[in-house]
Amino acid sequence: MRKKIVAGNWKMNTNLQEGIELAKAVAAKSVETPENVGLIVAAPFTHLCAVAEAVKGSKVEVSAQNCADHEKGAYTGEVSVGMLTSVGCQWTILGHSERRQYYGETDEKLVEKVKLALGAGLGVILCVGENLDEREAGKHFEVVTSQIENVLFQFTAEDMAKIVVAYEPVWAIGTGKTATAEQAEEIHACIRKVLAGKFGETVAEDTTILYGGSCKPSNAKELFAQKDIDGGLIGGAALKADDFIAIAQSY
């Protein structure tokens, strides 16, 4: 049975002390979540070392929100996969819609980042999703399929064991529009079908696919009841330990 995961992306929020307190609260409450549901917190780079220490001994795992596309060298301001593993990271998020939109991250660059992350022993949460124009043009399946093919098709079935896919309906984040559980499920099912075509049914069925579009305690149960939704990549609700844990308890 594929892994259920609730991952919290803190984005550019919390100072160091706030981050430590949030991590400690999540770790303390993690005992209240189902045993088969994994918990991940993705803190800012500056917090990672302290957050890893704060959650030590709990079921909570630590993720970065990005990594560099080079192993090391003269890349001022970048953070390498080796740096991430050295401070206790187990995961990194890659290809988040905000990275694609604001920082011009391409599928080609993401292939390099995924290679480096996997090579360093990090798990990868790869984000895919369509924007409002693409959704309204009826191109959502086409866009998401292309993102999967351009990045994940460069890897092997064995690599897929360390990769989680997160679907973000970019059009439903901060726009006042919402994706229904049925809309989310049809894209998740599409992703699994695309993976099956490349890697086979077993890999596709074993791949965890998260929903990343404004998942919160009030809608998590309905979303998680869908056949192909295996958890959530949580934004705003991850900044409150009670809300984050309540989402995990929706299972």
Secondary structure by P-SEA (a helix, b strand, c coil): ccbbbbbbcccccccaaaaaaaaaaaaaacccccccbbbbbbcccccaaaaaaaaccccbbbbbccccccccccccccccaaaaaaacccbbbcccccccccccccaaaaaaaaaaaaaabbbbbbbbbccaaaaaacaaaaaaaaaaaaccccccccccccbbbbbbccccccccccccaaaaaaaaaaaaaaaaacccaaaaaabbbbbccccccccaaaaaacccccccccccccccaaaaaaaaacc
